[in-house]
Amino acid sequence: SSYECIITAVHGDGPRKTALITLNRPKALNALSDPLFDELGEALLAFDADDSIGCIVLTGSERAFAAGADIPTLAQHDFQSAVRTDMITRNWEHILRVKKPVIAAVAGFALGGGCELAMMCDFIIAADTAKFGQPEVKLGVTPGAGGTQRLPRAVGKAKAMDLLLTARMMDATEAERSGLVSRVVPADKLLEETLAAAEAINGFSAPALQLIKELVNRSFESGLKEGVTSERRVFHAVFGTDDQREGMDAFLNKRPPVFKHG
Ligand code: HXC
């Protein structure tokens, strides 16, 4: 690939494959810069548009998923330049536009913007070496990409306040216990386990996956009654897909389904 801050690869041998995006600024513990986000946004949207890709895995290195926004860059800004350039956050929303499942595979540090980026993924699989935190307050600033919004929704107010106000890090066990990550695996199995989860997803119906993702995300933005009503109508609507017939016919005939993603 022609990228400088990320590495892209494709894994799997089924009809739908897994896109693997690796953050790659090792000397800065994958600190998140505008050039990195330009590349990440471009790669995410390209994979999302590619019919041969079923889902996307985002990972970092053994030492760090990402140690936050790039501090030397932040240090150059004042209020006016931050607003004018939409500092650091200008491309962050790209990841939220991706319709396919995005899994974060986190080893080592996921701090500040790194933790926020992981939280923008659909779920997080953590290595037992993972450490999560929002240490912005140590730099005299606030989080700027979801730390005060997604973290409390994930772990509750008490733990979010604790992490945000004390700047402490939490390890993978605490992160799993509090609901920030879906599973913890040994560090040397992180990629294998995450790619296996991705492979399972790749075999399922793309429209069903997309609608599930949309409904879960909507549950954080709407009331229960509205969410449940939308869910029921979407459930009815998927009976218009070939994949519904295939999935149920396969079950009734005791054979594996072959989804055509329509
Ligand atoms: C730029 C960074 C960096 C960062 C680490 N490095 N974090 N460079 N931006 N966020 C660099 C270090 O300067 C160092 O470069 C190299 O990576 C290795 O880091 P060390 O500090 O030597 O490693 P270690 O002692 O193991 O400590 C690791 C660490 C520490 C605990 C992760 O680096 C750290 O506290 N980093 C900052 C974490 C942080 O505050 N993140 C929040 C940023 S604010 P050299 O060249 O010296 O070897 C933020 C706001 C987001 O994220 C807002 C969203 C818009």
Residues whose N, C-alpha, C, O or C-beta is under 5 A from the ligand:
A	BS01	HXC	K27 A28 L29 A31 A67 G68 A69 D70 I71 P72 M87 I88 T89 F109 L111 G112 G113 P135 E136 P143 G144 A145
